Amino acid sequence: MIITYNEQYLEDLYETGKCKDKKHRFQQSVIQKYQRRIDTLMAATRIEDLFVFNSLNFESIDQRNNKFSIRIDYHYRLVFEIRYEGTEPKVVVCNVLEISNHYQ
């Protein structure tokens, strides 16, 4: 999948492991797991590739808008949307929306 980011801090966290925005600071272990989840999304060629990993806890949040989530760890989830561009061949774009605290 081709990954795009809805917010700059999401891209910064993936590329450098830190961000300038003090509002979006996370523990190092959460950042490392987030980076691995982005790598997993990049490696997937279709949405069905994510179903086989039970540890991701893949969920559909809003089927009408193609919004989904996977688990980063027990407390945090990665929310993203999938878009299919073009008719032949399909290009799958994954737009990462946020890192959310699942229990708040």
ABEGO torsion letter per residue (X at the ends): XBBBBABAAAAAAAAAGBBABAAABBBAAAAAAAAAAAAAAAABABAAAAAABAAAGBBBABAAAGBBBBBABAABBBBBBBBBBEAOBBBBBBBBABBBBAAX
